[in-house]
Amino acid sequence: MLGEVNEGFRYAQVRLSPARLSHCMRWFGTVTRADEIARAYATTRKAFGKLLIDHEGVGFMLAENLIDLQQAALMIDWCAGVLDTGSAGTTESSMAKVAVSEALFRVADRCVQIMGGNGVSRDTIVEQAFRELRAFRIYDGPTEVHKWSLAKKIKRDTLGPSRHD
Ligand SMILES: Cc1cc2nc3c(=O)[nH]c(=O)nc-3n(C[C@H](O)[C@H](O)[C@H](O)COP(=O)(O)OP(=O)(O)OC[C@H]3O[C@@H](n4cnc5c(N)ncnc54)[C@H](O)[C@@H]3O)c2cc1C
């Protein structure tokens, strides 16, 4: 037996925050690569007489990718900083998991859209990134469960520990 009797649940909890952040980091890398592929496509493929990126609808999607990726990077960095202090980072990792998984999914979805039919083929990793990011919004706690947990904390912080269910 590893550790003490009745301590298993507490030991298991320790890995939660770093594991969430590891997922955020590896999917950040994957989606960054998908964005590079979409950029390359949009800057070489022409439609209706000009490069895709020169069509505002596509250029704006790439701009939104840039913004979402930067916000995701900042959330990851912030949460890693909290964990580095030795804190369990429960609240911060919940916030980061929701923000990063939702932002990266939006980026992956735009990459598919920018690449048209190629985006849903298996010729590049863009399709895989989209599929993996869809699942990441569910595992390690669905977005709604993290928000539910954050709402419970907000209620506790506002009403005090004795006034929550
Ligand atoms: C690809 C993949 C890999 C996985 N890997 C692992 C793993 O390695 N280890 C592991 O233990 N599990 C793993 N899981 C399981 C994963 O953690 C669960 O799928 C997840 O917790 C959701 O549980 P559920 O599927 O039973 O959905 P349900 O509990 O039925 O929830 C369905 C939906 O209801 C909503 N919901 C649920 N509860 C609430 C709430 N309190 N408030 C508001 N909305 C709510 C959410 O939108 C949720 O997506 C994995 C799942 C997937 C898809």
The ligand as an SDF file (V2000), in Angstrom:
LIG
                    3D

 53 58  0  0  0  0  0  0  0  0999 V2000
  -11.2850   11.9470  -24.4100 C   0  0  0  0  0  0  0  0  0  0  0  0
  -11.6120   11.7790  -22.9580 C   0  0  0  0  0  0  0  0  0  0  0  0
  -10.6190   11.4160  -22.0780 C   0  0  0  0  0  0  0  0  0  0  0  0
  -10.9110   11.2190  -20.7310 C   0  0  0  0  0  0  0  0  0  0  0  0
   -9.8990   10.8460  -19.8890 N   0  0  0  0  0  0  0  0  0  0  0  0
  -10.1820   10.6000  -18.5860 C   0  0  0  0  0  0  0  0  0  0  0  0
   -9.1460   10.1900  -17.6700 C   0  0  0  0  0  0  0  0  0  0  0  0
   -7.9930   10.0200  -18.0700 O   0  0  0  0  0  0  0  0  0  0  0  0
   -9.4740    9.9420  -16.3800 N   0  0  0  0  0  0  0  0  0  0  0  0
  -10.7510   10.1110  -15.9210 C   0  0  0  0  0  0  0  0  0  0  0  0
  -10.9880    9.8890  -14.7380 O   0  0  0  0  0  0  0  0  0  0  0  0
  -11.7360   10.5020  -16.7470 N   0  0  0  0  0  0  0  0  0  0  0  0
  -11.4880   10.7660  -18.0620 C   0  0  0  0  0  0  0  0  0  0  0  0
  -12.4910   11.1640  -18.9070 N   0  0  0  0  0  0  0  0  0  0  0  0
  -13.8330   11.3050  -18.3560 C   0  0  0  0  0  0  0  0  0  0  0  0
  -14.1910   12.7850  -18.1670 C   0  0  0  0  0  0  0  0  0  0  0  0
  -13.5710   13.3120  -17.0210 O   0  0  0  0  0  0  0  0  0  0  0  0
  -15.7370   12.8670  -18.0950 C   0  0  0  0  0  0  0  0  0  0  0  0
  -16.2330   12.5860  -19.4050 O   0  0  0  0  0  0  0  0  0  0  0  0
  -16.1760   14.2550  -17.6300 C   0  0  0  0  0  0  0  0  0  0  0  0
  -15.8720   14.4740  -16.2640 O   0  0  0  0  0  0  0  0  0  0  0  0
  -17.6860   14.4460  -17.8060 C   0  0  0  0  0  0  0  0  0  0  0  0
  -18.3660   13.4090  -17.1860 O   0  0  0  0  0  0  0  0  0  0  0  0
  -19.4460   12.5690  -17.9970 P   0  0  0  0  0  0  0  0  0  0  0  0
  -18.8730   12.2000  -19.3370 O   0  0  0  0  0  0  0  0  0  0  0  0
  -19.9280   11.4870  -17.0990 O   0  0  0  0  0  0  0  0  0  0  0  0
  -20.6000   13.6190  -18.3140 O   0  0  0  0  0  0  0  0  0  0  0  0
  -21.8190   14.0100  -17.3600 P   0  0  0  0  0  0  0  0  0  0  0  0
  -21.4180   14.0010  -15.9320 O   0  0  0  0  0  0  0  0  0  0  0  0
  -22.9970   13.2330  -17.7870 O   0  0  0  0  0  0  0  0  0  0  0  0
  -21.9930   15.5500  -17.7950 O   0  0  0  0  0  0  0  0  0  0  0  0
  -22.4840   15.8740  -19.1060 C   0  0  0  0  0  0  0  0  0  0  0  0
  -22.5090   17.3690  -19.2300 C   0  0  0  0  0  0  0  0  0  0  0  0
  -23.4040   17.9090  -18.2540 O   0  0  0  0  0  0  0  0  0  0  0  0
  -22.9500   19.1610  -17.8050 C   0  0  0  0  0  0  0  0  0  0  0  0
  -22.7600   19.1340  -16.3330 N   0  0  0  0  0  0  0  0  0  0  0  0
  -22.3920   18.0960  -15.5700 C   0  0  0  0  0  0  0  0  0  0  0  0
  -22.3060   18.4460  -14.2700 N   0  0  0  0  0  0  0  0  0  0  0  0
  -22.6560   19.7680  -14.2280 C   0  0  0  0  0  0  0  0  0  0  0  0
  -22.7460   20.7380  -13.1820 C   0  0  0  0  0  0  0  0  0  0  0  0
  -22.4570   20.4410  -11.8930 N   0  0  0  0  0  0  0  0  0  0  0  0
  -23.1010   21.9910  -13.5210 N   0  0  0  0  0  0  0  0  0  0  0  0
  -23.3830   22.3300  -14.8030 C   0  0  0  0  0  0  0  0  0  0  0  0
  -23.2920   21.4640  -15.8360 N   0  0  0  0  0  0  0  0  0  0  0  0
  -22.9400   20.2050  -15.5510 C   0  0  0  0  0  0  0  0  0  0  0  0
  -21.6380   19.4490  -18.5500 C   0  0  0  0  0  0  0  0  0  0  0  0
  -21.9000   20.2260  -19.6880 O   0  0  0  0  0  0  0  0  0  0  0  0
  -21.1770   18.0630  -18.9670 C   0  0  0  0  0  0  0  0  0  0  0  0
  -20.3490   18.1040  -20.1450 O   0  0  0  0  0  0  0  0  0  0  0  0
  -12.2290   11.3950  -20.2490 C   0  0  0  0  0  0  0  0  0  0  0  0
  -13.2430   11.7830  -21.1510 C   0  0  0  0  0  0  0  0  0  0  0  0
  -12.9410   11.9910  -22.4850 C   0  0  0  0  0  0  0  0  0  0  0  0
  -14.0510   12.4200  -23.4220 C   0  0  0  0  0  0  0  0  0  0  0  0
  1  2  1  0
  2  3  1  0
  2 52  2  0
  3  4  2  0
  4  5  1  0
  4 50  1  0
  5  6  2  0
  6  7  1  0
  6 13  1  0
  7  8  2  0
  7  9  1  0
  9 10  1  0
 10 11  2  0
 10 12  1  0
 12 13  2  0
 13 14  1  0
 14 15  1  0
 14 50  1  0
 15 16  1  0
 16 17  1  0
 16 18  1  0
 18 19  1  0
 18 20  1  0
 20 21  1  0
 20 22  1  0
 22 23  1  0
 23 24  1  0
 24 25  2  0
 24 26  1  0
 24 27  1  0
 27 28  1  0
 28 29  2  0
 28 30  1  0
 28 31  1  0
 31 32  1  0
 32 33  1  0
 33 34  1  0
 33 48  1  0
 34 35  1  0
 35 36  1  0
 35 46  1  0
 36 37  1  0
 36 45  1  0
 37 38  2  0
 38 39  1  0
 39 40  1  0
 39 45  2  0
 40 41  1  0
 40 42  2  0
 42 43  1  0
 43 44  2  0
 44 45  1  0
 46 47  1  0
 46 48  1  0
 48 49  1  0
 50 51  2  0
 51 52  1  0
 52 53  1  0
M  END
$$$$
